[in-house]
Amino acid sequence: MNIQQISATTSPTDYLTVNGRTLAYRAMGKGRPIILCHRFRGVMDLWDPAFLEALVGQGFQVIVFDYSGLGLSDGTPTYNPIEMAADPRDLIAGLGLRDVVLGGWSLGGMAAQAALTLYPDRISHLALIGTTPPGDLVKLAEQLFYDLAGKDSYSIEDITALFFEPKSEKSRAAAVRSQARIEARIEDLSPPVPVEFARPLLAHGPKSPAFPAEPVLQMLKSTRVPILHIGGDHDIIFPVENWYALNEVLPSVTLVTFPQAGHGPQHQHPQLTADIIASFVRNQ
């Protein structure tokens, strides 16, 4: 396949009916499948196309989807990571996928960790981005995230504060470029996640643990499945310090941290992030 023909901006939406609901998804490219679980309030359109296309260029079949009951998918919505893990499970089974790399950004990274805990035989690698490990934290989220994440709509300043590093001129410029790429898709769009559904989940503010899931923590301490986490050095919701605090007890976790970057390092560095994920999967 000519990778120049791959466009995340125009990739069509497909539907899979499984276990009583219909999941909307988009698949692009050929090769080893990588399923990407989205962030809080994320729908398919909010992945940076440059990141998806860079993964395709690295030989992946890239699959993005809307969670049950959100976006173009029907069913009952939930932001409980344990329950969310059913969506990638059913996509893997329903699409007949094997040797799957499961990716997850932010809340989606929690769902990916839960999926590996519940369905370890279906996943070859985890590629986590800007997420948190389970258990007690050494560094809490910043209140700024909770102030911004429940807004009705985001300005470019909000997007920069949420996902990039406002103190860095390069990061601010990357935010503008990334948002322009995202907004280039104008057809076959997923409805946004209703703010009425999302906002109550922010009421508690920063807390520890952010992901209270002891079985998932025990999985991370014992699994042989290779796990990669890519983060920014100033993530206002899931500080990378919480991963480094567990360095000595997570035998299969590799940590990569980008300088002058925030909660969405794959949008600031789409090609580099895809390159790192591909190299990790090939060599681990």
Steps between C-alpha positions, in 0.01 A plus 500: 500500500622847414515672837451836328142389429425450868308790649361500851310812398284310250508140628144358498310389808405134534274333753522176698193364678608289795362410844189715470645826370661638185854636516608761247862468388742602228783283372782618281813337365614140488720303732509426869185633669522777756175603672501844662282576804417870530521760776233655719243665270681355199335379180660367182535843338716630785806289425761701314495365141878542476548255787264242349656533157850470647398169661366382163832597347672279755306196378207491740133449431370784716155465656327782688149481641233675704426352841163335560222759521725788389575657164357283223480185715185397680455318829546611859780750557744461787830651606579211736828367354418141594172515310656696212739209439210308342514723190853409384432139599197484274676678214784247515257208498249645255762601246693175539823676597814329625830617647339832600681802636260686728559872539336737740519874564411642841175336619543263206831393647319388814255303285795342316661395827170353614467312171843343543404396853171343387597364155877445505498238225361747242765772525867485403611848613362808674586844363386751761504878461448762768325270745539392862594180674258363758550559870621780720668795331814693585377804305139612459333652196473878478168671566537670162402179324171480690431867433544456124388144423133561578456806279233498230762562232875550482689798362849452360630640831306231688630228267855622548465500879336157508719308258819699436749713695397867493840611633668371183477698175560180301225317685252786451577500126455122488158541662386732220624261230343197667164667543498605134558139397219379726257761368577405138252213529161652417285200399381182673568650842434343838271698730693646793477335841212674684638735760213394729645147499861605549483792743381310812809281477718805566327611819743325735804697381854362537515181704717200579467239377368624166464138387409284803547154350718269708465202258632719218797607712578136579481420129753775422731355762486149359422509126757414236309694233717792383350832605607843373396829655565827315440817698577871511711648776215732603180297487241692703270201551724191512853603603770266372660504845242241607638250247862563597412443867417139406810439290640224717180295517372508139723250318362542146430876493715734289462873564563776244457866597499793256636833624288816482189291434168444670214253514490432122858428391382309192333816370810712561735235354282278278774346287746449786233339718401261221866418434560418867190280522597312183858446614382383842259247348762369256769463764314386812 
